[in-house]
Amino acid sequence: AESAALTAMDEGRYDDAWRLLMRALDIMPNHPNAPELIRRLEAEHPAEIMAVKSDYVRRGSAALVKGLPDQPI
């Protein structure tokens, strides 16, 4: 998921990147890079991730799989 998130970030798909990184943390809570990348997205692209972040706050981890491309974690 981390490599897919980095690709999404490079392509400007910040909402997908945030969702992928949160999914990585959902599966592996001690993921070494995801927390820093999430903080970076939240600091640099708050408007782009606002909708997906709000959905996550409202629905929890069920929101993470919505709309994600099929990617191995």
C-alpha positions as CSV (number, residue, x, y, z in Angstrom):
1,A,0.0,0.0,0.0
2,E,2.9,2.4,0.7
3,S,4.2,2.2,-2.9
4,A,0.7,2.6,-4.3
5,A,0.2,5.6,-2.0
6,L,3.5,7.1,-3.2
7,T,2.4,6.6,-6.8
8,A,-0.9,8.3,-6.0
9,M,0.9,11.2,-4.4
10,D,3.1,11.6,-7.5
11,E,0.0,11.6,-9.7
12,G,-1.8,14.2,-7.5
13,R,-4.4,11.7,-6.2
14,Y,-3.9,12.8,-2.6
15,D,-7.2,11.4,-1.4
16,D,-6.3,7.9,-2.7
17,A,-2.9,8.3,-1.1
18,W,-4.3,9.2,2.3
19,R,-6.8,6.3,2.1
20,L,-4.1,3.8,1.2
21,L,-1.8,5.0,4.0
22,M,-4.6,4.8,6.5
23,R,-5.4,1.3,5.2
24,A,-1.8,0.3,5.7
25,L,-2.0,1.5,9.3
26,D,-5.2,-0.3,9.8
27,I,-3.5,-3.5,8.8
28,M,-0.1,-2.8,10.3
29,P,-0.4,-0.3,13.2
30,N,3.3,0.0,13.6
31,H,4.0,0.8,9.9
32,P,7.3,2.6,9.8
33,N,6.5,5.3,7.2
34,A,2.7,5.7,7.0
35,P,2.3,8.1,9.9
36,E,4.8,10.6,8.6
37,L,3.4,10.4,5.1
38,I,-0.2,10.9,6.4
39,R,1.0,14.0,8.4
40,R,2.6,15.3,5.3
41,L,-0.5,14.9,3.2
42,E,-2.6,16.5,5.9
43,A,-0.2,19.5,6.1
44,E,0.4,20.0,2.4
45,H,-3.0,19.0,0.9
46,P,-5.7,19.5,3.4
47,A,-8.4,20.5,0.9
48,E,-7.7,17.6,-1.3
49,I,-8.1,15.0,1.5
50,M,-10.9,16.8,3.4
51,A,-13.7,14.6,2.0
52,V,-12.0,11.2,2.5
53,K,-10.8,12.2,6.0
54,S,-14.3,13.3,7.0
55,D,-15.7,10.1,5.7
56,Y,-13.1,8.2,7.7
57,V,-14.0,10.1,10.9
58,R,-17.6,9.4,10.3
59,R,-17.5,5.7,9.3
60,G,-14.2,4.4,10.6
61,S,-12.1,1.9,8.7
62,A,-15.0,0.8,6.5
63,A,-14.4,4.1,4.7
64,L,-10.9,3.0,3.7
65,V,-11.9,0.5,1.1
66,K,-14.4,2.7,-0.7
67,G,-13.1,3.6,-4.2
68,L,-9.6,2.2,-3.8
69,P,-8.0,0.6,-6.8
70,D,-7.3,-3.1,-6.2
71,Q,-3.9,-2.9,-4.6
72,P,-2.1,-5.5,-2.4
73,I,-1.3,-4.3,1.1
